[in-house]
């Protein structure tokens, strides 16, 4: 199979790298195609949230994955966390966190997987904050940003790390993948809230299952598997 990251299309500006990747995937672009950009004018994250990054100060990429595995979102999260360093943690399902100077975790990277399973492809969109210039977040978001604190000229090296990590993670057996996830699980043991059909529920995160669902022990002792909806640490709105 073609290595991740080739061919590589770099754009000075685009609406979002995922938009361009979806167009290319629909037109037959091969597995591993990489789209990068200096700037996104309509960058987005999960559930339509805005992803912002100072021009040239972030690693903004999307990768086309043919015949995507069922656990692709988990695979991508493990790969990006490993590329961000030994202290990076994964906040289910798609945020990568780093601890700040006051021990509060901040979001250093986000991941958005989109695709058309009936056509046999997905795209993995990744945004990583590189330099000291933190993005100006919209007032609707309370998420605390974090950065790798690198010279933006090291962007290519960071992207290369992501490519290698993703190649490695795609080859992992499911058991090994879940173990790597567990080692970086930012929610395990934390009190969280989530939205259910009956309203806001709460409990304690206890890990994920082999389908990538978040496992929670509810306040009444029942174990719940969450695969959609809002999930956030108690007291936060993300």
C-alpha positions in Angstrom: 0.0 0.0 0.0 1.2 3.5 -0.8 2.9 5.2 2.2 0.9 7.9 3.9 1.6 11.4 2.6 2.1 10.9 -1.1 1.1 12.6 -3.3 1.2 15.9 -1.4 -0.8 19.0 -2.4 0.0 22.2 -0.5 -2.3 25.2 -0.6 -1.6 28.7 0.6 -5.2 29.1 1.6 -8.4 27.0 1.4 -11.8 26.7 3.0 -10.6 23.6 4.8 -8.2 20.9 3.9 -11.0 18.3 4.5 -13.1 20.1 1.8 -10.3 19.7 -0.7 -9.5 16.1 0.4 -13.2 15.1 -0.1 -13.2 16.5 -3.6 -10.0 14.7 -4.5 -11.2 11.4 -2.9 -14.4 11.6 -4.9 -12.3 12.1 -8.0 -10.2 9.0 -7.3 -7.2 10.3 -5.5 -5.1 7.4 -4.1 -4.8 6.2 -0.5 -2.4 8.3 1.4 -2.9 11.6 -0.5 -2.0 14.5 1.7 -3.5 18.0 1.5 -1.9 20.8 3.6 -2.5 24.5 3.9 -1.0 27.6 5.4 -4.5 28.9 6.2 -8.1 27.7 6.4 -10.9 30.2 6.0 -13.6 27.8 7.1 -11.7 25.3 9.3 -14.1 23.1 11.3 -14.1 20.4 13.9 -16.5 17.8 15.2 -20.2 18.8 15.1 -19.5 21.9 12.9 -17.3 23.7 15.5 -14.9 26.2 14.2 -11.2 25.4 14.2 -9.0 28.5 14.1 -5.2 28.8 13.7 -3.0 31.8 13.0 -1.8 31.9 9.4 1.3 29.7 9.0 1.4 28.9 12.7 -0.3 25.5 12.6 0.0 22.2 10.9 -3.3 21.9 8.9 -3.6 18.7 7.0 -6.0 16.1 5.7 -5.2 12.6 4.5 -7.2 10.3 2.2 -7.6 6.8 3.6 -8.9 4.1 1.2 -10.8 1.1 2.7 -10.8 2.8 6.1 -10.8 0.6 9.2 -13.8 0.8 11.5 -11.6 2.2 14.3 -10.1 5.0 12.1 -11.0 7.8 14.5 -9.2 6.0 17.3 -6.2 5.2 15.1 -6.0 8.9 14.1 -6.2 10.1 17.7 -3.4 7.7 18.8 -1.2 8.7 15.9 -1.6 12.5 16.4 -1.1 12.1 20.2 2.1 10.2 19.6 3.3 12.8 17.1 2.6 15.5 19.7 4.9 13.9 22.3 5.0 11.7 25.3 2.9 14.0 27.5 0.0 14.3 25.0 -3.3 12.8 26.0 -6.5 11.9 24.2 -9.8 13.4 25.2 -12.5 11.2 23.7 -13.2 11.2 20.9 -11.0 13.6 18.9 -9.1 16.2 21.1 -5.4 16.0 21.9 -4.5 17.7 25.2 -1.3 19.0 26.8 -0.9 20.1 30.4 -0.1 23.8 30.9 2.1 25.5 33.5 -0.8 25.5 36.0 -1.6 21.8 35.3 -4.7 22.6 33.4 -5.0 20.7 30.2 -5.3 22.6 26.9 -6.2 21.5 23.4 -3.2 21.3 21.2 -4.8 19.4 18.3 -8.1 18.3 16.9 -9.1 15.6 14.5 -12.1 15.3 12.1 -12.8 12.1 10.2 -15.3 12.3 7.4 -16.0 10.1 4.4 -18.3 8.0 2.2 -18.2 4.4 3.4 -20.2 3.4 0.3 -17.4 4.6 -1.9 -14.7 3.1 0.3 -12.9 6.2 1.5 -12.5 8.6 4.5 -10.5 11.7 5.1 -8.7 12.4 8.3 -8.4 16.2 9.0 -5.8 17.2 11.6 -5.1 20.6 13.1 -2.1 21.1 15.4 -1.1 24.4 17.2 2.6 24.7 16.6 4.0 28.1 17.7 3.6 30.5 20.6 0.9 32.4 18.9 -2.3 30.8 20.3 -5.4 31.0 18.1 -8.1 33.5 19.0 -11.1 31.3 19.8 -14.7 32.4 19.2 -16.5 33.5 22.3 -18.9 30.5 22.0 -16.0 28.1 22.9 -14.5 27.8 26.4 -11.9 25.3 25.4 -8.4 26.4 26.5 -5.8 26.3 23.7 -2.4 24.8 24.0 0.7 24.7 21.7 3.7 22.6 21.0 5.7 25.8 21.3 7.7 25.1 18.2 9.1 27.4 15.6 6.5 27.3 12.8 9.3 26.5 10.4 9.3 23.0 12.0 5.8 22.4 10.5 7.2 20.0 7.9 8.9 17.9 10.6 5.7 17.7 12.7 3.7 16.6 9.6 6.3 14.0 8.9 5.9 12.7 12.5 2.1 12.5 12.0 2.6 10.6 8.7 4.9 8.0 10.3 2.7 7.7 13.4 -0.4 7.2 11.3 1.3 4.6 9.1 2.3 2.8 12.3 -1.1 3.0 13.9 -2.9 1.8 10.8 -0.9 -1.4 11.0 -1.6 -2.1 14.7 -3.9 -5.0 15.8 -7.0 -3.8 17.5 -5.8 -5.0 20.9 -2.5 -3.1 20.7 -4.3 0.0 19.4 -6.7 0.0 22.3 -3.8 -0.4 24.7 -2.0 2.7 23.3 -5.3 4.6 23.6 -5.7 3.6 27.2 -2.2 4.8 28.0 -3.2 8.3 26.9 -6.8 8.4 28.0 -7.4 11.8 29.5 -10.9 11.0 30.7 -10.4 7.8 32.6 -11.5 8.4 36.2 -12.9 11.8 35.5 -16.4 13.0 36.2 -18.1 13.9 33.0 -21.5 15.0 31.7 -23.2 14.1 28.5 -26.5 14.7 26.7 -29.0 11.9 26.5 -32.6 11.8 25.2 -33.8 12.6 28.7 -31.4 15.5 29.3 -28.0 15.9 30.9 -26.6 12.8 32.6 -23.4 12.4 34.6 -21.0 9.7 35.7 -17.3 8.6 35.7 -15.4 7.7 32.6 -13.8 4.2 32.8 -12.3 3.8 29.4 -13.4 2.7 25.9 -14.7 -0.5 24.4 -13.5 -2.4 21.3 -15.9 -0.4 19.2 -14.4 2.9 20.3 -17.3 3.9 22.5 -16.7 5.8 25.7 -17.6 3.7 28.8 -19.1 5.5 31.7 -20.3 4.4 35.1 -23.4 6.4 35.8 -24.3 7.9 39.2 -26.6 4.9 39.8 -23.8 2.4 39.1 -25.0 1.4 35.6 -22.3 1.1 32.8 -23.2 3.1 29.7 -21.5 3.1 26.3 -21.5 6.5 24.6 -21.0 6.8 20.8 -22.5 10.2 20.0 -23.6 13.5 21.5 -21.8 16.0 23.7 -19.3 14.7 26.3 -17.3 17.1 28.4 -15.6 17.2 31.8 -17.8 18.4 34.6 -17.8 22.2 34.7 -16.6 22.7 31.1 -18.4 23.5 28.0 -16.4 22.6 24.9 
